[in-house]
């Protein structure tokens, strides 16, 4: 899978995505991540990529020409294949694990990063397939949302993680918040690892983990808990024969 990020600050994107698991997946060729500098495509002699908005108002808007020319260059490079163009925007659909799974089905994902007061609406109308938001707050630019989207989607691509279980059974992906986890030492400042985890009894361990996930989810995310319980109703108890 390939990710192309259109941005005024490619170094911000590279600083995040060129390291750790995503960086290694990119270096090994499992995924491709490219950050394209929109400023390279401006025809303005002063390298301007923004201008004042019609109708007045504070701040500057990113201009149509450099964004669309950058996009056209990326499309020529990509050629054929299923692709989707996303604009990281607070007015878009809220990003979650289900959206990440949906996006992972594309061959190419192009993410446009806004800055300043946003971008000219005609760019959105011309090239964007969908606006996506990472939450109900405003950031200074779209670079951080773009990195979050790439990270979450990349983890679902075969080969990026060592085992599917790494993402299928994790918090949120399973429908529940994750159970508590422990490592050595067995006792730390008087706090002990739960005995069941030391038992070697895998069935009891899985049962304990599910119980803890349900408990934590019910307390902290009742919306997720209700959704999970609707999809996994408890099995009726068998009546005892007289």
C-alpha positions as CSV (number, residue, x, y, z in Angstrom):
1,X,0.0,0.0,0.0
2,X,1.2,3.5,-0.8
3,X,0.5,6.8,1.1
4,X,1.1,10.2,-0.5
5,X,0.9,13.2,1.8
6,X,0.5,16.7,0.3
7,X,1.9,19.2,2.8
8,X,3.7,22.5,3.3
9,X,5.8,20.8,6.1
10,X,7.1,17.4,4.8
11,X,9.8,17.3,7.5
12,X,7.1,17.1,10.2
13,X,5.6,14.1,8.4
14,X,9.0,12.4,7.8
15,X,10.1,12.9,11.5
16,X,7.1,10.8,12.6
17,X,6.7,8.2,9.9
18,X,10.3,7.5,9.1
19,X,10.9,5.8,12.5
20,X,9.7,2.8,14.5
21,X,7.4,0.2,13.0
22,X,6.1,2.3,10.2
23,X,9.6,3.4,9.2
24,X,10.8,-0.2,9.1
25,X,7.8,-1.3,7.0
26,X,8.5,1.5,4.6
27,X,12.2,0.7,4.4
28,X,11.4,-3.0,3.7
29,X,9.0,-2.1,0.9
30,X,5.8,-3.4,2.6
31,X,4.3,0.1,2.4
32,X,5.4,3.3,0.7
33,X,5.1,6.6,2.4
34,X,5.9,9.8,0.4
35,X,5.6,13.4,1.7
36,X,5.3,15.9,-1.2
37,X,6.1,19.6,-0.6
38,X,3.3,21.7,-2.0
39,X,5.6,24.7,-2.1
40,X,7.6,23.0,-4.8
41,X,4.7,23.4,-7.2
42,X,3.9,27.1,-6.8
43,X,4.4,29.3,-9.8
44,X,4.6,32.4,-7.6
45,X,8.1,33.9,-7.7
46,X,8.1,34.5,-4.0
47,X,7.0,30.8,-3.4
48,X,3.7,31.9,-1.9
49,X,1.1,29.2,-1.4
50,X,-1.6,31.2,0.3
51,X,-3.6,34.4,0.0
52,X,-6.3,36.5,1.8
53,X,-9.8,35.1,1.7
54,X,-12.5,36.7,-0.4
55,X,-15.2,38.3,1.8
56,X,-12.6,39.3,4.5
57,X,-11.7,37.5,7.7
58,X,-8.6,36.8,9.6
59,X,-5.8,34.5,8.4
60,X,-4.7,33.2,5.1
61,X,-6.1,30.4,2.9
62,X,-4.0,27.9,0.9
63,X,-4.3,28.6,-2.8
64,X,-5.7,26.3,-5.5
65,X,-2.8,26.3,-8.0
66,X,0.1,24.7,-6.0
67,X,-2.1,22.1,-4.4
68,X,-3.8,21.0,-7.6
69,X,-0.5,20.9,-9.5
70,X,1.1,18.8,-6.7
71,X,-1.9,16.5,-6.8
72,X,-1.7,16.1,-10.6
73,X,2.0,15.2,-10.3
74,X,1.3,12.5,-7.7
75,X,-1.5,11.1,-9.9
76,X,0.8,10.8,-12.9
77,X,3.3,9.0,-10.7
78,X,0.7,6.6,-9.3
79,X,-0.9,5.6,-12.6
80,X,-3.7,3.0,-12.3
81,X,-5.0,1.5,-9.1
82,X,-7.7,2.1,-6.5
83,X,-7.0,5.4,-4.6
84,X,-8.8,7.7,-2.2
85,X,-8.1,11.3,-1.5
86,X,-8.6,12.6,2.0
87,X,-8.6,16.1,3.4
88,X,-7.8,16.1,7.1
89,X,-10.5,18.5,8.5
90,X,-12.4,19.0,11.7
91,X,-15.6,19.0,9.7
92,X,-15.1,15.5,8.4
93,X,-16.2,12.0,9.4
94,X,-14.7,11.0,12.7
95,X,-11.7,8.7,12.3
96,X,-11.9,5.3,14.2
97,X,-10.8,1.7,13.8
98,X,-13.6,0.9,11.4
99,X,-12.6,3.8,9.1
100,X,-9.0,2.6,9.2
101,X,-10.0,-0.9,8.1
102,X,-12.1,0.6,5.3
103,X,-9.1,2.8,4.1
104,X,-6.7,-0.2,4.2
105,X,-8.6,-1.7,1.3
106,X,-7.2,0.9,-1.1
107,X,-4.0,0.6,-3.1
108,X,-3.2,4.3,-2.7
109,X,-4.2,6.8,-0.1
110,X,-3.6,10.5,-0.8
111,X,-3.9,12.8,2.3
112,X,-4.0,16.6,1.9
113,X,-2.8,18.6,4.8
114,X,-4.3,22.1,5.3
115,X,-2.7,24.9,7.2
116,X,-3.4,28.5,8.2
117,X,-7.2,29.0,7.9
118,X,-7.6,26.0,5.6
119,X,-7.7,25.7,1.8
120,X,-9.8,27.1,-1.0
121,X,-13.1,25.2,-1.2
122,X,-12.6,24.6,-4.9
123,X,-9.6,22.3,-4.2
124,X,-11.9,20.2,-2.0
125,X,-14.6,20.1,-4.7
126,X,-12.0,19.3,-7.4
127,X,-9.9,16.5,-5.9
128,X,-11.0,15.4,-2.4
129,X,-13.1,12.2,-2.0
130,X,-13.7,12.6,1.7
131,X,-12.9,14.8,4.7
132,X,-11.8,13.0,7.8
133,X,-11.4,14.4,11.4
134,X,-9.4,12.8,14.2
135,X,-11.5,14.6,16.9
136,X,-13.5,17.6,17.9
137,X,-10.7,20.0,18.3
138,X,-8.6,22.3,16.0
139,X,-4.9,21.9,15.3
140,X,-2.5,24.2,13.5
141,X,-2.3,22.0,10.5
142,X,-3.1,18.6,9.0
143,X,0.3,17.0,9.4
144,X,-0.4,15.3,12.7
145,X,-3.8,14.0,11.6
146,X,-2.2,12.6,8.4
147,X,0.4,10.8,10.5
148,X,-2.2,9.3,12.7
149,X,-4.2,8.1,9.8
150,X,-1.2,6.5,8.1
151,X,-0.1,4.9,11.3
152,X,-3.5,3.4,12.1
153,X,-4.1,2.2,8.5
154,X,-0.5,0.8,8.0
155,X,-0.9,-1.5,11.0
156,X,-3.6,-3.3,9.2
157,X,-1.5,-4.0,6.1
158,X,-0.2,-7.6,6.0
159,X,3.4,-7.8,7.0
160,X,3.7,-4.5,8.9
161,X,3.1,-6.2,12.2
162,X,4.5,-9.7,12.9
163,X,1.1,-11.3,13.5
164,X,-2.5,-10.4,12.8
165,X,-3.3,-11.0,16.5
166,X,-1.2,-7.9,17.2
167,X,-4.1,-5.8,15.9
168,X,-7.1,-8.0,15.9
169,X,-7.2,-8.5,19.6
170,X,-6.0,-5.1,20.7
171,X,-8.0,-2.4,22.5
172,X,-10.8,-0.9,20.4
173,X,-10.1,-3.4,17.5
174,X,-11.7,-6.2,19.5
175,X,-14.7,-3.9,20.4
176,X,-13.5,-3.6,24.0
177,X,-10.9,-1.6,25.9
178,X,-7.8,-3.7,26.6
179,X,-7.3,-5.7,29.8
180,X,-4.3,-4.8,32.2
181,X,-1.0,-6.3,31.3
182,X,2.1,-7.0,33.4
183,X,5.8,-7.9,32.9
184,X,8.7,-8.7,35.3
185,X,9.3,-8.3,38.1
186,X,6.6,-10.3,39.8
187,X,6.3,-7.9,42.7
188,X,7.0,-4.1,42.3
189,X,6.6,-1.8,45.3
190,X,4.3,-4.2,47.0
191,X,2.1,-4.6,43.9
192,X,1.9,-8.2,42.7
193,X,1.0,-9.6,39.3
194,X,-2.4,-11.3,39.4
195,X,-2.0,-15.0,40.3
196,X,-4.0,-16.2,37.3
197,X,-1.4,-14.9,34.9
198,X,1.2,-17.0,36.5
199,X,-0.9,-20.2,36.5
200,X,-0.1,-21.3,33.0
201,X,-3.8,-22.2,32.6
202,X,-4.6,-20.5,29.2
203,X,-8.3,-20.9,29.4
204,X,-8.5,-19.2,32.8
205,X,-6.1,-16.5,31.6
206,X,-8.3,-15.7,28.6
207,X,-11.4,-15.7,30.8
208,X,-9.8,-13.3,33.3
209,X,-8.7,-11.0,30.4
210,X,-12.2,-10.9,29.0
211,X,-13.7,-10.1,32.4
212,X,-11.3,-7.3,32.9
213,X,-11.9,-5.9,29.4
214,X,-15.6,-5.9,30.0
215,X,-15.2,-4.3,33.5
216,X,-12.9,-1.5,32.2
217,X,-15.0,-0.9,29.1
218,X,-18.3,-0.7,31.1
219,X,-16.7,1.8,33.5
220,X,-14.9,4.1,31.0
221,X,-16.7,3.6,27.6
222,X,-20.3,2.5,28.3
223,X,-21.1,3.2,24.6
224,X,-18.6,0.6,23.5
225,X,-19.8,-1.8,26.2
226,X,-23.4,-1.6,25.1
227,X,-22.4,-2.1,21.5
228,X,-20.3,-5.1,22.3
229,X,-23.0,-6.7,24.5
230,X,-25.6,-6.3,21.7
231,X,-23.3,-8.2,19.4
232,X,-22.3,-10.8,22.0
233,X,-25.4,-11.5,24.1
234,X,-24.7,-13.9,27.0
235,X,-25.6,-17.5,26.3
236,X,-28.7,-18.7,28.2
237,X,-28.0,-21.0,31.1
238,X,-29.0,-24.6,30.6
239,X,-31.7,-25.6,32.9
240,X,-30.9,-28.5,35.2
241,X,-32.8,-31.7,34.6
242,X,-34.9,-33.0,37.4
